[in-house]
Amino acid sequence: MGDASVPAPRAVYFVSDGTAITAETLGSALLVSFPGVPLDRHTIPFVDSAGAATQAVATIAAKAGHAPTDAPPLVFTTIRDLGVRQRVAAAPAIVIDLLGGHLREVEAALGVSAQPGRGTVHSLGDLERYHDRMWAIEYAIEHDDGQSLRALDRAQVILIAPSRCGKTPTSMYLALQHGVVVANYPLTDDDLPSGSGPSDDLPRPLRPHGDRLFGLTANPQRLSEVRAARRPGSTYSSLAQCTREVRWADDLYRRHGVPYLDSTDRSVEEMAAVILATLRRREAATDDRSTS
């Protein structure tokens, strides 16, 4: 029997007429305030017709039928078509419309009615911004984990960290959600000092780009657990190795003035927000120097 004191995971659905990235992002931003509540997350994208809405409601109803009577599923929606939105709202769940009320506010502010139907993001105005974002995603994929050193000078941010500190998901999130051009580079065992004292140098490929760097660190114990899931019993996942790498990385960041944060208990969204704020401060400082 399970521990009665541990609540069953609450079913959460992110439902959208598009990819559901916005529903997941906004819904997760609300849910992060409830870290003690276990969640069973599901995504239902492309609910853009009456038939798709009916199928989504059936999926949610099936989950609701197995849930405790006092814990109906939560459903976060970003659906523009009123008819489709109303069908999903009939699900046996607590449905939270992330667009509906705000659309009415925007209509009032602009004095223009919102157009029904799904549409596409890049048809709503800024085609150039859409293409920039797609290029940022391609760049992040090419430059993941130091696979390519080509055109590092085009990166707005270069994330550096020991392995498994969250470089890749943070890079992809920044590119996908914000169009930031990001490379990430691993601080590997080869970069660590050999025993004659701490190295004062950044890895050679990073030295020309010190003003673009942002570091990630982690709790050594937690890092060891994460690595052990990938390579159990290895030197790579040992607590001693993780402690050594983290201490060296933290020291490297401080000596070279690299801004950094601990990724242990932070979501990708939180880390991205800190990195974006740092990027804005850098750009503002650059603008100030250019006008002085």
N, C-alpha and C positions, 0 to 999 in steps of 0.2 A: 504494500500500500504506500501511496505517496505521502509526503508530509502535508498534513492539512493546513499548516501555517503558511505554506507557500502557495500564493494564488496562481490559478491557472493562467497561462498567457492569454491576453486579450487579443482577439482577432482585429486586425486593422487592414483596411483596404484603401488603396490609392487608385482612384478611377478617373480616367480622362478621355477626352475625344482625340488626344494626340498621344505622345510617347509616355505621358504620366510623369515626366521629370519634374514639372512644376508642382504637380500634386504631391509628389514625394518630398520635394524640397520644402514646400510650405508646411505640409503636414508634419514632417519630421522636426521642423523648427518649433512647432508647438509641442510635440511630444517630448522633446529633449528636456522640458521642464519637469518631467515625471520619470526620473531615472529608476525609481523603485518599482515601476509597473512593468512586468514582463509582457512582451508584445509578440504576436504572431503576424508578421507582415506579409501582405499580398499586393501585387500590382495588376491592374486590369487596364491596359491601354486600348486606344482606338475604339472607344465606345461612342460612335458617331452616327448611330442609326437606331431606330426603334427596336430592330431585331437584336443588335448588339447590347442595347440597354436591357432587354428582356433576359438575355443570356447572363449578363452581369448580375442582375437581381437574383436569378436562379442560383448562381454560384455563391452569392452572399447568403441567401436563404438556407442553402445546404449547410454552410458553416454555422449559421445562427441556430439551426436545429440541433446542433451538437454542443452548443455553448450553454453555460449556466443561465438560468432564466434572468438573473440579475446582471448579466454581463453581455448584452447584445454587442455585435461587432460595431466598430467605429468605421465610418466610410468618409474619406476626404475626397471631394470631387472638384475638378476643374473642367466643366463642360459648358460650352457656350450656347448650344441650341436649347431653347427653353423646353421644348417637348421631350427631348432626350433626358434633360436634367430632371424633369418631373417624373419620368418613369423610374430613374435611378433612386429618386427621393422616396419612392414607394417601397424600397427594400426594407425588410424587417431588421433595421439597424438604426443607429444614430448617425444620420447623414449630415455632414458638415460641408456646406457649399462654400468653397474658397473664392469663388468668383462672383456669384449672383448678386449679393448685396453691394459689393464693390463696383460691379458694372453699373448699377443704378446711380451710385455716387459719381462715377466718371461721366456717365451720360449727362447728369445734372450740371457737372462742372464744364463740360465741353459744349453742351447744348445740342448734342447729336446723339441719335439712337444707335446703340450697338447693333452691328450686323449679325443676323443669325447664321448658323452654320459653322463649320469647323475652321476652314481656311488653313493657311500654313503660316508659320512664324515669319518666314522671310517675305511673305506677301503683305505683311502689315506695315511695311514702311522702309526699313533700312536694309536693302539688299547687300550693300557693301559690308555692313556689320556682320551679316550672316556669313558671308564668304570669309571674312577675317576670323570668325569663330571656327569655321571648318578648317582653315589653315592652322589655327592654333592647336586643334586636336591632332592634326597630322604631325605637327612639329613635336607635340608631347609624346606621341607614339614613337617617332623616330629617335627621340632623345631620352627615352626611358632607361633608367638604370645605367647611364653612361654608355649606351650602345653606340651612340654617334657623338662626335665632337664637332661636327660640321656646323658652321654658322652659329656658334655659341654667343657671338656678339649680338645676335638678333633676339636672344632671350630677354624677356623683361625680368624674369626671376630664374635663378638656378637653385633648386633645392638640394641640399647636401645633408647626408646623415648616414650612420651605420645601417646595415641591412635590416629590413623589417621594422623600420620606425615610421612608415607611412608615407614615403616619398611618392610612390606611384599613384595611389588613390587621390592624394591631395593634388598632384599635378593634373590628373585627368579631370578632376572636379573643377579646378581653376580654368582649364581650357574649355571644357564643355559648357559650364554655367556662366563664365565671365569673359571668355575670349582672351584670357591672359596667355601669353607665349611663355611656356615654362619648359625648362630642361631639368632633369634630376640626375644627380651623380652620387654613386655610393662611396662612402668612406670605408675602404676595405682593409683587411689585415695587412696588405702590402703597403698601405699608407702609414701604418703605425711605426713609431720609432723602433729601432732594432735593439735598444738597450743602453745606448750611450746618452740617455737623457731625452727629453721631449723634443720632437722636431718643431722648428719654428715656422716651417713652410707649409703652405697649402699644397695639395696635390698639383702637379705642374699644369695640367690643363685648366685649372681654375684661377691661376695666379693673375692673368690679365683681366679677370672679371670679378674682382673682389667686391665692387660696388653693386653687383647683381645677386650676391649670395644670400640665402636664408637657410638656417640650419634647423634640423629637427633632432630631438633627443628623446630618451625614454627611460623609464625605471628599469634598471638592469634585471631585476627579478622577473618583471613582466615580459621584458624582451626575451629572456631565456625561455620562458614558457611558450611564447609565440614561435620562436625558432625551433623548439623541441617538437612542435607539432609537424614541422617540415622535415627536420633531420634529428630524430631522437637519438640520444647517446653520443652525439658528435661534439668535437671541440667547439665547433661553430655555435652550438646551442648552450654550452656550459655557462654557468653563472660567472665563473672567473673570466672567461673570454668576453662576455657581454659587459661586465663591469669595466674591464680594461678598455674596450672600445668606446663605451659611453663617456668614461672619464677623459679619455684623450680627445674625443670630439668636443665635449664641453669646454675643455681647456683651449682647443683650437679656435672655437667660436669667440671666446673671450679675448684671446690675444690678438685676433685679427678684426675685432669689432663687428663680427657677423651676428646680426639679430637672430635669435632662435627661440624655440618654445618646446615644451615637453608634450609629446603626443600621447602619452600614456592614457589619460582619461579625457581626451578631447575628441569630439566628432570631427569628421572631415570639414563640415560646414564651419565649425568654430575655427579650425586652423586656417581655412581659406580666408575667413574674415580678418584674422590677425595679419596674414600675409598681405592682403589687399590694403589694409590700413598702412602697413609699412611701405608698400609700393607707392601709395599716394604721398606719404611724407617724403620719400626719396624724390619723387617727381616735383613736388613743391619746392624742395631745397634746390634742385637743379634749375628750376625756373627762376628762383630768387638770385642764384649766382649769375645766370645769364643776363639778368636785367640790372645787376648792380655794376 
